[in-house]
C-alpha cells in the first residue's frame, strides 16, 4: 500500500528544495517563472507595460514605513511601489532576495525610469 505513495513523497521532498517565499506580502506570487532583476533592467523595453514576476535582491527599503523598495543592478535602479499602498514591507528586509509580481513600466529619456507597481512580494528564506 505504501509503494504508490513513494512518487508523491519524492515529489514533495524535491519541491521543498525550490526557492519558494518564506514570507509573503500583498497577494500571492505563485510558482510562475520569474525574470532576474538584472535581465529586466538591461532590457526594459521587452517588459514595459507587462505584468512580470521579477527576482532580485532588495537594495533599499523605505526607512519610515516600508512603503517602497529599490533593486539595483550596477547603476540601474528599479523603483518598487505597492499597488494602492495596500501593503508595506519590513524595514529590515534590505539585502534579502525577493520575488515580486506586478506591472513594469519603463520611461525613456535623459533620465530613464524603471518602475514596478507590485501586487505581491515574497521574501525568500535567508
N, C-alpha and C positions, 0 to 999 in steps of 0.2 A: 504494500500500500504506500510505502514511503518513496519508492522509486519514481512515480510520476511527479512528485513534488521536487525532486532534485534539480531539474532545469529551472524551475521557478526560484528556488533558493539561490542558485548560481546567478541568475539574472538580477535578483535583488542585491546580492553581495557586490556584483560588478557596478550596479547603478550607484551604490554608496561611494564608489571611487571617483565619480564625476564631480565637477565643481558646481555644486548647487548652492544657492544662497543659504546662509545660516540665519540671516536677519532680513526681513522684508519690510518695505515701506511703500505706501500707496497700494496700487493694485498689483496682483501677482505678475511675475515676469514669465513664468512658464519655462519650458526647456528648449525653446526655439534657438536656432543658430544665432550667434552674436557676431558682430563686426568688431575687430580690435580698434580701440580708440585711435591708434596711430594711422590705420588704414583710412578711417573716416576723415581724419584731419588732413591727410595727404591728398585725398581725392574727394573733397567735399561736394563737387558738382554731381557726382554719381548718386549721392544720397539726399540732396537737398529737396525738401518738401515731402519726404517719405517717412513713414514710421520705421524705426530701427530699434534693434537691441544692440547696444554698444557695451564693450567690456574694456575696462581700464582701471588705472589707479587714481584714486581721488587725491589731487594735489592740494586742494584748499577747500575749506567749508566756511560758510558764514559764521563768524565768531560770536555773534549775538544770539541768533535763533536757529541756525542750521537751515536757513531758508533758501540757500543756493550753494552750489559747489562748482569747482573747476577741475577739469582734467587737462593735463599738459602733455605735449609731445614736442620737446625742444622749445622753440619759440611760439609754436601754435598753442592756443588756449581754447578749450571747449567750455563755454559757459552753460551750466545746467541750472534751470529753474524748475519749479514743480507746478504742474497744471493747477490753476486756480488757487495756488497756495494751500492745497489740500493736505499736505504733509510736510514735515521737516525732517532733517537728518540729525543724528547725534553730533554734538560739537567736536567729539574726539575721533571722527571717522577718517580724517586725513591720513593718507598712507595705506588705506585699505583698498583692496581690489573689489570692484563692484560691477554688476550687470545692470544696465539702465535702459528702460524702454521708454520711448517717446517719439515725438516728431522732430526731425533735424532740419535746421534752416542754415543756409549759407548766404551771406550778403557780401557781394563783391565790392571792390573799390580800393581807395588808397589805404583804408584801414579795415580789411576784411573781418567779418564777424562769423564765428561758428557758434551756434546756439542749439540747445536741445531742451524742449519743454517735456519734462519727464512725467509719466503717469505711474511709474513704478521703479523702485530701486531695490536690488538685492545685494547685500554685502556678503562676500564670500568668506568662508572660515579663515581665521588668522593662521 
